[in-house]
Amino acid sequence: EHTLRTQGFGCYGHTFFQFCRIFNRLELTVEEFVLLCGIVFFSHDRIEGQTTRSKVEQLQIRYCEIERLHIMKNRTNDRMHFSKLLLLLSKLRALDAL
């Protein structure tokens, strides 16, 4: 954490480190991580133009649904895992805004 502060993260080092800890605790599989990256990559609210934004939103919805189905199938013991991922996305967005 101290290293993050001294290497350019400043006062945000602690926040970034907390995010990394939460992310690590989820123990994502490779498939879950790749789908999560797709959800983040296809972020409709950061695209110019309504037509393109709508298409990107549809892609993001598909990736979310695939992620949800994958988790339901493979993580039957953790019904909240998908919700945890969605919360993680909001934390990631908050980090991006810093």
Distance bins in CASP14 RR format, pairs under 12 A and 6 or more apart:
PFRMAT RR
TARGET T0000
AUTHOR 0000-0000-0000
RMODE 2
METHOD distances of the structure
MODEL  1
1 7 0 0 0 0 0 1 0 0 0 0 0
1 9 0 0 0 0 1 0 0 0 0 0 0
1 10 0 0 0 0 0 1 0 0 0 0 0
1 11 0 0 0 0 0 1 0 0 0 0 0
1 12 0 0 0 0 0 1 0 0 0 0 0
1 13 1 0 0 1 0 0 0 0 0 0 0
1 14 1 0 0 1 0 0 0 0 0 0 0
1 15 0 0 0 0 0 1 0 0 0 0 0
1 16 0 0 0 0 1 0 0 0 0 0 0
1 17 1 0 1 0 0 0 0 0 0 0 0
1 18 0 0 0 0 1 0 0 0 0 0 0
1 19 0 0 0 0 0 1 0 0 0 0 0
1 20 0 0 0 0 1 0 0 0 0 0 0
1 21 0 0 0 0 1 0 0 0 0 0 0
2 8 0 0 0 0 0 1 0 0 0 0 0
2 9 0 0 0 0 0 1 0 0 0 0 0
2 10 0 0 0 0 0 1 0 0 0 0 0
2 13 0 0 0 0 1 0 0 0 0 0 0
2 14 0 0 0 0 1 0 0 0 0 0 0
2 17 0 0 0 0 1 0 0 0 0 0 0
3 9 0 0 0 0 1 0 0 0 0 0 0
3 10 0 0 0 0 0 1 0 0 0 0 0
3 13 0 0 0 0 1 0 0 0 0 0 0
3 14 0 0 0 0 0 1 0 0 0 0 0
3 16 0 0 0 0 0 1 0 0 0 0 0
3 17 0 0 0 0 1 0 0 0 0 0 0
4 10 1 0 0 1 0 0 0 0 0 0 0
4 11 0 0 0 0 0 1 0 0 0 0 0
4 12 0 0 0 0 1 0 0 0 0 0 0
4 13 1 1 0 0 0 0 0 0 0 0 0
4 14 1 0 0 1 0 0 0 0 0 0 0
4 15 0 0 0 0 1 0 0 0 0 0 0
4 16 1 0 0 1 0 0 0 0 0 0 0
4 17 1 0 1 0 0 0 0 0 0 0 0
4 18 0 0 0 0 0 1 0 0 0 0 0
4 19 0 0 0 0 0 1 0 0 0 0 0
4 20 0 0 0 0 1 0 0 0 0 0 0
5 11 1 0 0 1 0 0 0 0 0 0 0
5 12 0 0 0 0 1 0 0 0 0 0 0
5 13 1 0 1 0 0 0 0 0 0 0 0
5 14 1 0 0 1 0 0 0 0 0 0 0
5 15 0 0 0 0 0 1 0 0 0 0 0
5 16 0 0 0 0 1 0 0 0 0 0 0
5 17 0 0 0 0 1 0 0 0 0 0 0
6 13 0 0 0 0 1 0 0 0 0 0 0
7 13 0 0 0 0 1 0 0 0 0 0 0
7 16 0 0 0 0 0 1 0 0 0 0 0
7 17 0 0 0 0 0 1 0 0 0 0 0
8 16 0 0 0 0 0 1 0 0 0 0 0
9 15 0 0 0 0 1 0 0 0 0 0 0
9 16 1 0 1 0 0 0 0 0 0 0 0
9 17 0 0 0 0 1 0 0 0 0 0 0
9 18 0 0 0 0 0 1 0 0 0 0 0
9 19 0 0 0 0 0 1 0 0 0 0 0
9 20 0 0 0 0 0 1 0 0 0 0 0
9 95 0 0 0 0 0 1 0 0 0 0 0
9 98 0 0 0 0 1 0 0 0 0 0 0
10 16 0 0 0 0 1 0 0 0 0 0 0
10 17 0 0 0 0 0 1 0 0 0 0 0
10 98 0 0 0 0 0 1 0 0 0 0 0
11 17 0 0 0 0 0 1 0 0 0 0 0
11 98 0 0 0 0 1 0 0 0 0 0 0
12 18 0 0 0 0 0 1 0 0 0 0 0
12 19 0 0 0 0 1 0 0 0 0 0 0
12 94 0 0 0 0 0 1 0 0 0 0 0
12 95 1 0 0 1 0 0 0 0 0 0 0
12 96 0 0 0 0 0 1 0 0 0 0 0
12 97 0 0 0 0 0 1 0 0 0 0 0
12 98 1 0 1 0 0 0 0 0 0 0 0
13 19 0 0 0 0 1 0 0 0 0 0 0
13 20 0 0 0 0 1 0 0 0 0 0 0
13 21 0 0 0 0 0 1 0 0 0 0 0
13 95 0 0 0 0 1 0 0 0 0 0 0
13 98 0 0 0 0 1 0 0 0 0 0 0
14 20 0 0 0 0 0 1 0 0 0 0 0
14 21 0 0 0 0 0 1 0 0 0 0 0
14 95 0 0 0 0 0 1 0 0 0 0 0
14 98 0 0 0 0 0 1 0 0 0 0 0
15 21 0 0 0 0 0 1 0 0 0 0 0
15 22 0 0 0 0 0 1 0 0 0 0 0
15 91 0 0 0 0 1 0 0 0 0 0 0
15 92 0 0 0 0 0 1 0 0 0 0 0
15 94 0 0 0 0 1 0 0 0 0 0 0
15 95 1 0 0 1 0 0 0 0 0 0 0
15 96 0 0 0 0 0 1 0 0 0 0 0
15 97 0 0 0 0 0 1 0 0 0 0 0
15 98 1 0 0 1 0 0 0 0 0 0 0
16 22 0 0 0 0 0 1 0 0 0 0 0
16 23 0 0 0 0 0 1 0 0 0 0 0
16 91 0 0 0 0 0 1 0 0 0 0 0
16 92 0 0 0 0 0 1 0 0 0 0 0
16 94 0 0 0 0 0 1 0 0 0 0 0
16 95 1 0 0 1 0 0 0 0 0 0 0
16 96 0 0 0 0 0 1 0 0 0 0 0
16 98 0 0 0 0 1 0 0 0 0 0 0
17 23 0 0 0 0 0 1 0 0 0 0 0
17 24 0 0 0 0 0 1 0 0 0 0 0
17 95 0 0 0 0 0 1 0 0 0 0 0
18 24 0 0 0 0 0 1 0 0 0 0 0
18 25 0 0 0 0 0 1 0 0 0 0 0
18 88 0 0 0 0 0 1 0 0 0 0 0
18 91 0 0 0 0 1 0 0 0 0 0 0
18 92 0 0 0 0 0 1 0 0 0 0 0
18 94 0 0 0 0 0 1 0 0 0 0 0
18 95 0 0 0 0 1 0 0 0 0 0 0
19 25 0 0 0 0 0 1 0 0 0 0 0
19 26 0 0 0 0 0 1 0 0 0 0 0
19 87 0 0 0 0 0 1 0 0 0 0 0
19 88 1 0 0 1 0 0 0 0 0 0 0
19 89 0 0 0 0 0 1 0 0 0 0 0
19 90 0 0 0 0 0 1 0 0 0 0 0
19 91 1 0 1 0 0 0 0 0 0 0 0
19 92 1 0 0 1 0 0 0 0 0 0 0
19 93 0 0 0 0 0 1 0 0 0 0 0
19 94 0 0 0 0 1 0 0 0 0 0 0
19 95 1 0 1 0 0 0 0 0 0 0 0
19 96 0 0 0 0 0 1 0 0 0 0 0
19 98 0 0 0 0 0 1 0 0 0 0 0
20 26 0 0 0 0 0 1 0 0 0 0 0
20 88 0 0 0 0 0 1 0 0 0 0 0
20 91 0 0 0 0 0 1 0 0 0 0 0
20 92 0 0 0 0 0 1 0 0 0 0 0
20 95 0 0 0 0 0 1 0 0 0 0 0
21 88 0 0 0 0 0 1 0 0 0 0 0
21 91 0 0 0 0 0 1 0 0 0 0 0
22 28 0 0 0 0 0 1 0 0 0 0 0
22 84 0 0 0 0 1 0 0 0 0 0 0
22 85 0 0 0 0 0 1 0 0 0 0 0
22 87 0 0 0 0 1 0 0 0 0 0 0
22 88 1 0 0 1 0 0 0 0 0 0 0
22 89 0 0 0 0 0 1 0 0 0 0 0
22 90 0 0 0 0 0 1 0 0 0 0 0
22 91 1 0 0 1 0 0 0 0 0 0 0
22 92 0 0 0 0 1 0 0 0 0 0 0
22 94 0 0 0 0 0 1 0 0 0 0 0
22 95 0 0 0 0 0 1 0 0 0 0 0
23 32 0 0 0 0 0 1 0 0 0 0 0
23 33 0 0 0 0 1 0 0 0 0 0 0
23 36 0 0 0 0 1 0 0 0 0 0 0
23 84 0 0 0 0 0 1 0 0 0 0 0
23 85 0 0 0 0 1 0 0 0 0 0 0
23 87 0 0 0 0 0 1 0 0 0 0 0
23 88 1 0 0 1 0 0 0 0 0 0 0
23 89 0 0 0 0 0 1 0 0 0 0 0
23 91 0 0 0 0 1 0 0 0 0 0 0
23 92 0 0 0 0 1 0 0 0 0 0 0
23 95 0 0 0 0 0 1 0 0 0 0 0
24 33 0 0 0 0 0 1 0 0 0 0 0
24 88 0 0 0 0 0 1 0 0 0 0 0
25 78 0 0 0 0 0 1 0 0 0 0 0
25 81 0 0 0 0 0 1 0 0 0 0 0
25 84 0 0 0 0 1 0 0 0 0 0 0
25 85 0 0 0 0 0 1 0 0 0 0 0
25 88 0 0 0 0 1 0 0 0 0 0 0
26 32 0 0 0 0 1 0 0 0 0 0 0
26 33 0 0 0 0 1 0 0 0 0 0 0
26 36 0 0 0 0 1 0 0 0 0 0 0
26 71 0 0 0 0 0 1 0 0 0 0 0
26 75 0 0 0 0 0 1 0 0 0 0 0
26 78 0 0 0 0 1 0 0 0 0 0 0
26 80 0 0 0 0 0 1 0 0 0 0 0
26 81 1 0 0 1 0 0 0 0 0 0 0
26 82 0 0 0 0 0 1 0 0 0 0 0
26 83 0 0 0 0 0 1 0 0 0 0 0
26 84 1 0 0 1 0 0 0 0 0 0 0
26 85 1 0 0 1 0 0 0 0 0 0 0
26 86 0 0 0 0 0 1 0 0 0 0 0
26 87 0 0 0 0 0 1 0 0 0 0 0
26 88 1 0 0 1 0 0 0 0 0 0 0
26 89 0 0 0 0 0 1 0 0 0 0 0
26 91 0 0 0 0 0 1 0 0 0 0 0
27 33 0 0 0 0 0 1 0 0 0 0 0
27 75 0 0 0 0 0 1 0 0 0 0 0
27 78 0 0 0 0 1 0 0 0 0 0 0
27 81 0 0 0 0 1 0 0 0 0 0 0
27 84 0 0 0 0 0 1 0 0 0 0 0
27 85 0 0 0 0 0 1 0 0 0 0 0
28 34 0 0 0 0 1 0 0 0 0 0 0
28 35 0 0 0 0 1 0 0 0 0 0 0
28 36 1 0 0 1 0 0 0 0 0 0 0
28 37 0 0 0 0 0 1 0 0 0 0 0
28 67 0 0 0 0 0 1 0 0 0 0 0
28 70 0 0 0 0 0 1 0 0 0 0 0
28 71 0 0 0 0 1 0 0 0 0 0 0
28 74 0 0 0 0 0 1 0 0 0 0 0
28 75 0 0 0 0 0 1 0 0 0 0 0
28 78 0 0 0 0 0 1 0 0 0 0 0
28 81 0 0 0 0 1 0 0 0 0 0 0
28 82 0 0 0 0 0 1 0 0 0 0 0
28 84 0 0 0 0 0 1 0 0 0 0 0
28 85 0 0 0 0 1 0 0 0 0 0 0
28 88 0 0 0 0 1 0 0 0 0 0 0
29 35 0 0 0 0 1 0 0 0 0 0 0
29 36 0 0 0 0 0 1 0 0 0 0 0
29 67 0 0 0 0 0 1 0 0 0 0 0
29 70 0 0 0 0 1 0 0 0 0 0 0
29 71 0 0 0 0 1 0 0 0 0 0 0
29 73 0 0 0 0 0 1 0 0 0 0 0
29 74 1 0 0 1 0 0 0 0 0 0 0
29 75 0 0 0 0 1 0 0 0 0 0 0
29 81 0 0 0 0 0 1 0 0 0 0 0
29 85 0 0 0 0 0 1 0 0 0 0 0
30 36 0 0 0 0 0 1 0 0 0 0 0
30 37 0 0 0 0 0 1 0 0 0 0 0
30 70 0 0 0 0 0 1 0 0 0 0 0
30 74 0 0 0 0 0 1 0 0 0 0 0
31 37 0 0 0 0 0 1 0 0 0 0 0
31 38 0 0 0 0 0 1 0 0 0 0 0
31 63 0 0 0 0 0 1 0 0 0 0 0
31 66 0 0 0 0 1 0 0 0 0 0 0
31 67 0 0 0 0 1 0 0 0 0 0 0
31 69 0 0 0 0 0 1 0 0 0 0 0
31 70 1 0 0 1 0 0 0 0 0 0 0
31 71 0 0 0 0 1 0 0 0 0 0 0
31 73 0 0 0 0 0 1 0 0 0 0 0
31 74 0 0 0 0 1 0 0 0 0 0 0
31 75 0 0 0 0 0 1 0 0 0 0 0
32 38 0 0 0 0 0 1 0 0 0 0 0
32 39 0 0 0 0 0 1 0 0 0 0 0
32 63 0 0 0 0 0 1 0 0 0 0 0
32 66 0 0 0 0 0 1 0 0 0 0 0
32 67 1 0 0 1 0 0 0 0 0 0 0
32 68 0 0 0 0 0 1 0 0 0 0 0
32 69 0 0 0 0 0 1 0 0 0 0 0
32 70 1 0 0 1 0 0 0 0 0 0 0
32 71 1 0 0 1 0 0 0 0 0 0 0
32 72 0 0 0 0 0 1 0 0 0 0 0
32 73 0 0 0 0 0 1 0 0 0 0 0
32 74 0 0 0 0 1 0 0 0 0 0 0
32 75 0 0 0 0 1 0 0 0 0 0 0
32 78 0 0 0 0 0 1 0 0 0 0 0
32 81 0 0 0 0 1 0 0 0 0 0 0
32 82 0 0 0 0 1 0 0 0 0 0 0
32 84 0 0 0 0 0 1 0 0 0 0 0
32 85 1 0 0 1 0 0 0 0 0 0 0
32 88 0 0 0 0 0 1 0 0 0 0 0
33 39 0 0 0 0 0 1 0 0 0 0 0
33 40 0 0 0 0 0 1 0 0 0 0 0
33 67 0 0 0 0 0 1 0 0 0 0 0
33 70 0 0 0 0 0 1 0 0 0 0 0
33 85 0 0 0 0 1 0 0 0 0 0 0
33 88 0 0 0 0 0 1 0 0 0 0 0
34 40 0 0 0 0 0 1 0 0 0 0 0
34 41 0 0 0 0 0 1 0 0 0 0 0
34 63 0 0 0 0 1 0 0 0 0 0 0
34 66 0 0 0 0 0 1 0 0 0 0 0
34 67 0 0 0 0 1 0 0 0 0 0 0
34 70 0 0 0 0 0 1 0 0 0 0 0
35 41 0 0 0 0 0 1 0 0 0 0 0
35 42 0 0 0 0 0 1 0 0 0 0 0
35 59 0 0 0 0 0 1 0 0 0 0 0
35 60 0 0 0 0 0 1 0 0 0 0 0
35 62 0 0 0 0 0 1 0 0 0 0 0
35 63 1 0 1 0 0 0 0 0 0 0 0
35 64 0 0 0 0 1 0 0 0 0 0 0
35 65 0 0 0 0 1 0 0 0 0 0 0
35 66 1 0 1 0 0 0 0 0 0 0 0
35 67 1 0 1 0 0 0 0 0 0 0 0
35 68 0 0 0 0 1 0 0 0 0 0 0
35 69 0 0 0 0 1 0 0 0 0 0 0
35 70 1 0 0 1 0 0 0 0 0 0 0
35 71 0 0 0 0 1 0 0 0 0 0 0
35 74 0 0 0 0 0 1 0 0 0 0 0
35 82 0 0 0 0 0 1 0 0 0 0 0
35 85 0 0 0 0 1 0 0 0 0 0 0
35 89 0 0 0 0 0 1 0 0 0 0 0
36 42 0 0 0 0 0 1 0 0 0 0 0
36 60 0 0 0 0 0 1 0 0 0 0 0
36 63 0 0 0 0 1 0 0 0 0 0 0
36 64 0 0 0 0 1 0 0 0 0 0 0
36 66 0 0 0 0 0 1 0 0 0 0 0
36 67 1 0 0 1 0 0 0 0 0 0 0
36 68 0 0 0 0 0 1 0 0 0 0 0
36 70 0 0 0 0 0 1 0 0 0 0 0
36 71 0 0 0 0 0 1 0 0 0 0 0
36 81 0 0 0 0 0 1 0 0 0 0 0
36 82 0 0 0 0 0 1 0 0 0 0 0
36 84 0 0 0 0 0 1 0 0 0 0 0
36 85 1 0 0 1 0 0 0 0 0 0 0
36 86 0 0 0 0 1 0 0 0 0 0 0
36 88 1 0 0 1 0 0 0 0 0 0 0
36 89 1 0 0 1 0 0 0 0 0 0 0
36 92 0 0 0 0 1 0 0 0 0 0 0
37 43 0 0 0 0 0 1 0 0 0 0 0
37 60 0 0 0 0 0 1 0 0 0 0 0
37 63 0 0 0 0 1 0 0 0 0 0 0
37 67 0 0 0 0 0 1 0 0 0 0 0
37 85 0 0 0 0 0 1 0 0 0 0 0
37 89 0 0 0 0 0 1 0 0 0 0 0
37 92 0 0 0 0 0 1 0 0 0 0 0
38 56 0 0 0 0 0 1 0 0 0 0 0
38 59 0 0 0 0 1 0 0 0 0 0 0
38 60 1 0 0 1 0 0 0 0 0 0 0
38 61 0 0 0 0 0 1 0 0 0 0 0
38 62 0 0 0 0 1 0 0 0 0 0 0
38 63 1 0 1 0 0 0 0 0 0 0 0
38 64 0 0 0 0 1 0 0 0 0 0 0
38 66 0 0 0 0 1 0 0 0 0 0 0
38 67 0 0 0 0 1 0 0 0 0 0 0
38 85 0 0 0 0 0 1 0 0 0 0 0
38 89 0 0 0 0 0 1 0 0 0 0 0
39 56 0 0 0 0 0 1 0 0 0 0 0
39 57 0 0 0 0 0 1 0 0 0 0 0
39 59 0 0 0 0 1 0 0 0 0 0 0
39 60 1 0 1 0 0 0 0 0 0 0 0
39 61 0 0 0 0 1 0 0 0 0 0 0
39 62 0 0 0 0 1 0 0 0 0 0 0
39 63 1 0 1 0 0 0 0 0 0 0 0
39 64 1 0 1 0 0 0 0 0 0 0 0
39 65 0 0 0 0 0 1 0 0 0 0 0
39 66 0 0 0 0 1 0 0 0 0 0 0
39 67 1 0 0 1 0 0 0 0 0 0 0
39 68 0 0 0 0 0 1 0 0 0 0 0
39 70 0 0 0 0 0 1 0 0 0 0 0
39 82 0 0 0 0 0 1 0 0 0 0 0
39 85 0 0 0 0 1 0 0 0 0 0 0
39 86 0 0 0 0 1 0 0 0 0 0 0
39 88 0 0 0 0 0 1 0 0 0 0 0
39 89 1 0 0 1 0 0 0 0 0 0 0
39 90 0 0 0 0 0 1 0 0 0 0 0
39 92 0 0 0 0 0 1 0 0 0 0 0
39 93 0 0 0 0 0 1 0 0 0 0 0
40 46 0 0 0 0 0 1 0 0 0 0 0
40 56 0 0 0 0 0 1 0 0 0 0 0
40 59 0 0 0 0 0 1 0 0 0 0 0
40 60 0 0 0 0 1 0 0 0 0 0 0
40 63 0 0 0 0 1 0 0 0 0 0 0
40 64 0 0 0 0 0 1 0 0 0 0 0
40 67 0 0 0 0 0 1 0 0 0 0 0
40 85 0 0 0 0 0 1 0 0 0 0 0
40 86 0 0 0 0 0 1 0 0 0 0 0
40 88 0 0 0 0 1 0 0 0 0 0 0
40 89 1 0 0 1 0 0 0 0 0 0 0
40 90 0 0 0 0 0 1 0 0 0 0 0
40 91 0 0 0 0 0 1 0 0 0 0 0
40 92 1 0 0 1 0 0 0 0 0 0 0
40 93 0 0 0 0 1 0 0 0 0 0 0
40 95 0 0 0 0 0 1 0 0 0 0 0
40 96 0 0 0 0 1 0 0 0 0 0 0
41 47 0 0 0 0 0 1 0 0 0 0 0
41 56 0 0 0 0 1 0 0 0 0 0 0
41 59 0 0 0 0 1 0 0 0 0 0 0
41 60 0 0 0 0 1 0 0 0 0 0 0
41 63 0 0 0 0 1 0 0 0 0 0 0
41 89 0 0 0 0 0 1 0 0 0 0 0
41 92 0 0 0 0 0 1 0 0 0 0 0
42 52 0 0 0 0 0 1 0 0 0 0 0
42 53 0 0 0 0 0 1 0 0 0 0 0
42 54 0 0 0 0 0 1 0 0 0 0 0
42 55 0 0 0 0 1 0 0 0 0 0 0
42 56 1 0 1 0 0 0 0 0 0 0 0
42 57 1 0 0 1 0 0 0 0 0 0 0
42 58 0 0 0 0 1 0 0 0 0 0 0
42 59 1 0 1 0 0 0 0 0 0 0 0
42 60 1 0 1 0 0 0 0 0 0 0 0
42 61 0 0 0 0 1 0 0 0 0 0 0
42 62 0 0 0 0 1 0 0 0 0 0 0
42 63 1 0 0 1 0 0 0 0 0 0 0
42 64 0 0 0 0 1 0 0 0 0 0 0
42 66 0 0 0 0 0 1 0 0 0 0 0
42 67 0 0 0 0 0 1 0 0 0 0 0
42 89 0 0 0 0 0 1 0 0 0 0 0
43 52 0 0 0 0 0 1 0 0 0 0 0
43 53 0 0 0 0 1 0 0 0 0 0 0
43 56 1 0 0 1 0 0 0 0 0 0 0
43 57 0 0 0 0 1 0 0 0 0 0 0
43 59 0 0 0 0 1 0 0 0 0 0 0
43 60 1 0 0 1 0 0 0 0 0 0 0
43 61 0 0 0 0 0 1 0 0 0 0 0
43 63 0 0 0 0 0 1 0 0 0 0 0
43 64 0 0 0 0 0 1 0 0 0 0 0
43 89 0 0 0 0 1 0 0 0 0 0 0
43 92 0 0 0 0 0 1 0 0 0 0 0
43 93 0 0 0 0 1 0 0 0 0 0 0
43 96 0 0 0 0 1 0 0 0 0 0 0
44 50 0 0 0 0 0 1 0 0 0 0 0
44 51 0 0 0 0 0 1 0 0 0 0 0
44 52 0 0 0 0 1 0 0 0 0 0 0
44 53 1 0 1 0 0 0 0 0 0 0 0
44 54 1 0 0 1 0 0 0 0 0 0 0
44 55 0 0 0 0 1 0 0 0 0 0 0
44 56 1 0 1 0 0 0 0 0 0 0 0
44 57 1 1 0 0 0 0 0 0 0 0 0
44 58 0 0 0 0 1 0 0 0 0 0 0
44 59 0 0 0 0 1 0 0 0 0 0 0
44 60 1 0 1 0 0 0 0 0 0 0 0
44 61 0 0 0 0 1 0 0 0 0 0 0
44 62 0 0 0 0 0 1 0 0 0 0 0
44 63 0 0 0 0 0 1 0 0 0 0 0
44 64 0 0 0 0 0 1 0 0 0 0 0
45 52 0 0 0 0 0 1 0 0 0 0 0
45 53 1 0 0 1 0 0 0 0 0 0 0
45 54 0 0 0 0 0 1 0 0 0 0 0
45 56 0 0 0 0 1 0 0 0 0 0 0
45 57 0 0 0 0 1 0 0 0 0 0 0
45 60 0 0 0 0 1 0 0 0 0 0 0
45 93 0 0 0 0 1 0 0 0 0 0 0
45 96 0 0 0 0 0 1 0 0 0 0 0
46 52 0 0 0 0 0 1 0 0 0 0 0
46 53 0 0 0 0 1 0 0 0 0 0 0
46 56 0 0 0 0 1 0 0 0 0 0 0
46 57 0 0 0 0 0 1 0 0 0 0 0
46 60 0 0 0 0 0 1 0 0 0 0 0
46 93 0 0 0 0 0 1 0 0 0 0 0
46 96 0 0 0 0 1 0 0 0 0 0 0
46 97 0 0 0 0 0 1 0 0 0 0 0
47 53 1 0 1 0 0 0 0 0 0 0 0
47 54 0 0 0 0 1 0 0 0 0 0 0
47 55 0 0 0 0 1 0 0 0 0 0 0
47 56 1 0 1 0 0 0 0 0 0 0 0
47 57 0 0 0 0 1 0 0 0 0 0 0
47 58 0 0 0 0 0 1 0 0 0 0 0
47 59 0 0 0 0 0 1 0 0 0 0 0
47 60 0 0 0 0 0 1 0 0 0 0 0
48 56 0 0 0 0 0 1 0 0 0 0 0
49 55 0 0 0 0 1 0 0 0 0 0 0
49 56 0 0 0 0 1 0 0 0 0 0 0
49 57 0 0 0 0 0 1 0 0 0 0 0
50 56 0 0 0 0 0 1 0 0 0 0 0
50 57 0 0 0 0 0 1 0 0 0 0 0
51 57 0 0 0 0 0 1 0 0 0 0 0
51 58 0 0 0 0 0 1 0 0 0 0 0
52 58 0 0 0 0 0 1 0 0 0 0 0
52 59 0 0 0 0 0 1 0 0 0 0 0
53 59 0 0 0 0 0 1 0 0 0 0 0
53 60 0 0 0 0 0 1 0 0 0 0 0
54 60 0 0 0 0 0 1 0 0 0 0 0
54 61 0 0 0 0 0 1 0 0 0 0 0
55 61 0 0 0 0 0 1 0 0 0 0 0
55 62 0 0 0 0 0 1 0 0 0 0 0
56 62 0 0 0 0 0 1 0 0 0 0 0
56 63 0 0 0 0 0 1 0 0 0 0 0
57 63 0 0 0 0 0 1 0 0 0 0 0
57 64 0 0 0 0 0 1 0 0 0 0 0
58 64 0 0 0 0 0 1 0 0 0 0 0
58 65 0 0 0 0 0 1 0 0 0 0 0
59 65 0 0 0 0 0 1 0 0 0 0 0
59 66 0 0 0 0 0 1 0 0 0 0 0
60 66 0 0 0 0 0 1 0 0 0 0 0
60 67 0 0 0 0 0 1 0 0 0 0 0
60 86 0 0 0 0 0 1 0 0 0 0 0
60 89 0 0 0 0 0 1 0 0 0 0 0
61 67 0 0 0 0 0 1 0 0 0 0 0
61 68 0 0 0 0 0 1 0 0 0 0 0
62 68 0 0 0 0 0 1 0 0 0 0 0
62 69 0 0 0 0 0 1 0 0 0 0 0
63 69 0 0 0 0 0 1 0 0 0 0 0
63 70 0 0 0 0 0 1 0 0 0 0 0
63 85 0 0 0 0 0 1 0 0 0 0 0
63 89 0 0 0 0 0 1 0 0 0 0 0
64 70 0 0 0 0 0 1 0 0 0 0 0
64 71 0 0 0 0 0 1 0 0 0 0 0
64 82 0 0 0 0 1 0 0 0 0 0 0
64 83 0 0 0 0 0 1 0 0 0 0 0
64 85 0 0 0 0 1 0 0 0 0 0 0
64 86 0 0 0 0 1 0 0 0 0 0 0
64 89 0 0 0 0 1 0 0 0 0 0 0
65 71 0 0 0 0 0 1 0 0 0 0 0
65 72 0 0 0 0 0 1 0 0 0 0 0
65 82 0 0 0 0 0 1 0 0 0 0 0
66 72 0 0 0 0 0 1 0 0 0 0 0
66 73 0 0 0 0 0 1 0 0 0 0 0
66 82 0 0 0 0 0 1 0 0 0 0 0
67 73 0 0 0 0 0 1 0 0 0 0 0
67 74 0 0 0 0 0 1 0 0 0 0 0
67 75 0 0 0 0 0 1 0 0 0 0 0
67 81 0 0 0 0 1 0 0 0 0 0 0
67 82 1 0 0 1 0 0 0 0 0 0 0
67 83 0 0 0 0 0 1 0 0 0 0 0
67 84 0 0 0 0 0 1 0 0 0 0 0
67 85 1 0 0 1 0 0 0 0 0 0 0
67 86 0 0 0 0 1 0 0 0 0 0 0
67 88 0 0 0 0 0 1 0 0 0 0 0
67 89 0 0 0 0 0 1 0 0 0 0 0
68 74 0 0 0 0 0 1 0 0 0 0 0
68 75 0 0 0 0 0 1 0 0 0 0 0
68 79 0 0 0 0 0 1 0 0 0 0 0
68 81 0 0 0 0 1 0 0 0 0 0 0
68 82 1 0 1 0 0 0 0 0 0 0 0
68 83 0 0 0 0 1 0 0 0 0 0 0
68 85 0 0 0 0 1 0 0 0 0 0 0
68 86 0 0 0 0 1 0 0 0 0 0 0
69 75 0 0 0 0 0 1 0 0 0 0 0
69 82 0 0 0 0 1 0 0 0 0 0 0
70 76 0 0 0 0 0 1 0 0 0 0 0
70 81 0 0 0 0 0 1 0 0 0 0 0
70 82 0 0 0 0 1 0 0 0 0 0 0
70 85 0 0 0 0 0 1 0 0 0 0 0
71 77 0 0 0 0 0 1 0 0 0 0 0
71 78 1 0 0 1 0 0 0 0 0 0 0
71 79 0 0 0 0 1 0 0 0 0 0 0
71 80 0 0 0 0 1 0 0 0 0 0 0
71 81 1 0 1 0 0 0 0 0 0 0 0
71 82 1 0 1 0 0 0 0 0 0 0 0
71 83 0 0 0 0 1 0 0 0 0 0 0
71 84 0 0 0 0 1 0 0 0 0 0 0
71 85 1 0 0 1 0 0 0 0 0 0 0
71 86 0 0 0 0 0 1 0 0 0 0 0
72 78 0 0 0 0 0 1 0 0 0 0 0
72 79 0 0 0 0 1 0 0 0 0 0 0
72 80 0 0 0 0 0 1 0 0 0 0 0
72 81 0 0 0 0 1 0 0 0 0 0 0
72 82 1 0 0 1 0 0 0 0 0 0 0
72 83 0 0 0 0 0 1 0 0 0 0 0
73 81 0 0 0 0 0 1 0 0 0 0 0
73 82 0 0 0 0 0 1 0 0 0 0 0
74 81 0 0 0 0 1 0 0 0 0 0 0
74 82 0 0 0 0 0 1 0 0 0 0 0
75 81 1 0 1 0 0 0 0 0 0 0 0
75 82 0 0 0 0 1 0 0 0 0 0 0
75 83 0 0 0 0 0 1 0 0 0 0 0
75 84 0 0 0 0 0 1 0 0 0 0 0
75 85 0 0 0 0 0 1 0 0 0 0 0
78 84 0 0 0 0 1 0 0 0 0 0 0
78 85 0 0 0 0 0 1 0 0 0 0 0
80 86 0 0 0 0 0 1 0 0 0 0 0
80 87 0 0 0 0 1 0 0 0 0 0 0
81 87 0 0 0 0 0 1 0 0 0 0 0
81 88 0 0 0 0 0 1 0 0 0 0 0
82 88 0 0 0 0 0 1 0 0 0 0 0
82 89 0 0 0 0 0 1 0 0 0 0 0
83 89 0 0 0 0 0 1 0 0 0 0 0
83 90 0 0 0 0 0 1 0 0 0 0 0
84 90 0 0 0 0 0 1 0 0 0 0 0
84 91 0 0 0 0 0 1 0 0 0 0 0
85 91 0 0 0 0 0 1 0 0 0 0 0
85 92 0 0 0 0 0 1 0 0 0 0 0
86 92 0 0 0 0 0 1 0 0 0 0 0
86 93 0 0 0 0 0 1 0 0 0 0 0
87 93 0 0 0 0 0 1 0 0 0 0 0
87 94 0 0 0 0 0 1 0 0 0 0 0
88 94 0 0 0 0 0 1 0 0 0 0 0
88 95 0 0 0 0 0 1 0 0 0 0 0
89 95 0 0 0 0 0 1 0 0 0 0 0
89 96 0 0 0 0 0 1 0 0 0 0 0
90 96 0 0 0 0 0 1 0 0 0 0 0
90 97 0 0 0 0 0 1 0 0 0 0 0
91 97 0 0 0 0 0 1 0 0 0 0 0
91 98 0 0 0 0 0 1 0 0 0 0 0
92 98 0 0 0 0 0 1 0 0 0 0 0
END
